[in-house]
């Protein structure tokens, strides 16, 4: 201290007592800075977590929705939709496009199903009369016989043929003949129940299947049809076509036959009997039931129809 100048001694007297205060001030400043850094770090972590959560909610959720909807559409649920229509971001745009595509696919699928149904109907429908055709009859009748067998109920087949139909075609033309067939088809539709089936069997021949029909009820139905046909007054090109009559043959399952082909043949044989007896009449088969698994012999030559 003796070697120090008076100035240095004064500096020591002032600085040394102030050191603790300076140290405390510096420590406080460093502590405050550390707290600020910690706050910044915490805020950064919270921002990252918020961004992650937002990504999870608004992006990943929409991606999952798109994937789930795509899986449903691929599995055949063409009515599935994403529902991503409300925002303007890219994922919602993709969702809108996907839903429009699914809607188009659903519409095309419905159109295709309708077209297939129409093709199927055309395959089993006679285009002239609107009745079912022979293919439908031969596909349907075996099932109807099985159903009747399980229920223990009879089933009747009525075969119908237009008398002297060839004369109509020859005298008035085929258009007049087509007019007769169309009118007969409409009449047969009106004459049967919803559970019955009317078919154009071929040419001017028709077949009607009556479910749960006894011999007497089938005969009455055939007589009603015959009388209704006779009351028809048809014309073509301003010219009367003249009287139209039909002959009808009736056969019953299981009394006259127990197989499809045999039953149709029995009804056709009864039809030949009606024609041979003078036409414009009903004949019921007089054959006994055919043995299981055997066919009946072909009928004798029929009279001209």
Residue pairs with C-beta under 8 A, 6 or more apart in sequence:
1 9
4 12
59 91
62 84
62 91
62 92
62 95
63 91
65 82
65 83
65 84
65 95
66 82
66 84
66 91
66 94
66 95
66 98
69 80
69 81
69 82
69 98
69 102
70 98
72 80
73 80
73 102
73 105
78 102
78 105
78 106
78 109
79 102
79 106
80 102
81 99
81 102
81 103
82 95
82 98
82 99
83 95
83 99
84 91
84 92
84 94
84 95
84 96
84 98
84 99
85 92
85 95
85 96
85 99
86 92
123 135
124 132
124 133
124 135
124 136
124 139
125 131
125 132
125 133
125 136
126 132
126 133
126 185
126 199
126 200
128 178
128 181
128 182
128 185
128 200
129 181
129 182
129 184
129 185
129 186
129 200
130 182
130 185
130 186
130 189
131 185
131 188
131 189
131 198
131 199
131 200
131 206
132 140
132 197
132 198
132 199
132 200
133 199
133 200
134 199
134 200
134 201
134 202
136 199
137 197
137 199
137 201
137 207
137 209
138 260
140 197
140 209
141 157
141 209
141 260
141 263
141 264
142 260
144 155
144 197
144 209
144 211
145 155
145 253
145 258
145 259
145 260
145 263
148 154
148 155
148 211
148 212
148 253
148 254
149 254
151 212
153 211
153 212
154 212
154 213
154 214
154 215
154 252
154 253
154 254
154 255
155 209
155 210
155 211
155 212
155 213
155 252
155 253
156 209
156 210
156 213
156 214
156 215
156 217
156 218
156 221
156 250
156 251
156 252
156 253
157 207
157 208
157 209
157 210
157 250
157 251
157 252
157 253
157 263
157 264
157 266
157 267
158 207
158 208
158 210
158 218
158 221
158 222
158 225
158 248
158 249
158 250
158 267
159 201
159 205
159 206
159 207
159 248
159 249
159 250
159 251
159 264
159 267
159 268
159 270
159 271
160 188
160 205
160 206
160 207
160 208
160 225
160 246
160 247
160 248
160 271
161 204
161 205
161 206
161 246
161 247
161 248
161 271
161 275
161 305
162 180
162 181
162 184
162 204
162 205
162 244
162 245
162 246
162 305
163 244
163 245
163 246
163 247
163 275
163 279
163 280
163 305
164 245
164 279
164 305
165 177
165 180
165 203
165 204
165 305
166 305
168 176
168 177
168 180
168 241
168 242
168 244
169 176
169 177
172 236
172 237
172 239
172 241
173 236
175 236
175 237
176 236
176 237
176 241
177 204
179 234
179 236
179 241
180 234
180 241
180 244
181 200
181 204
183 232
183 234
184 206
184 229
184 244
184 246
185 198
185 200
185 206
187 225
187 228
187 229
187 232
188 198
188 206
188 208
188 225
189 198
191 198
191 221
191 224
191 225
191 228
192 198
192 208
192 210
192 221
193 211
195 211
195 212
196 208
196 209
196 210
196 211
197 208
197 209
198 206
198 207
198 208
198 209
199 206
199 207
199 208
199 209
200 206
201 207
204 305
207 264
207 267
208 221
208 225
210 217
210 218
210 221
213 221
213 252
214 252
215 250
215 252
215 255
215 284
218 250
218 252
218 284
219 250
219 282
219 284
222 248
222 250
222 282
223 282
225 246
225 248
226 245
226 246
226 248
226 280
226 281
226 282
229 244
229 245
229 246
230 243
230 244
230 245
230 280
232 244
233 240
234 240
234 241
234 244
235 241
245 279
245 280
246 280
247 271
247 274
247 275
247 279
247 280
247 281
247 282
247 283
247 305
248 271
248 274
248 281
248 282
248 283
249 267
249 268
249 269
249 270
249 271
249 272
249 273
249 274
249 282
249 283
249 284
249 285
250 267
250 270
250 282
250 283
250 284
250 285
251 257
251 263
251 264
251 266
251 267
251 269
251 270
251 284
251 285
251 287
252 285
253 263
254 289
255 288
255 289
256 263
256 266
256 285
256 287
256 288
256 289
256 290
257 263
257 265
257 266
257 287
257 289
257 290
257 296
258 289
258 290
258 292
259 290
259 292
259 293
259 295
261 295
262 290
262 295
262 296
265 295
265 296
265 298
265 299
266 285
266 287
266 290
266 296
267 285
268 299
269 285
269 287
269 299
270 283
270 284
270 285
270 286
271 283
271 302
272 299
272 300
272 302
272 303
273 283
274 281
274 282
274 283
275 302
275 303
275 305
276 302
276 303
277 283
287 296
290 296
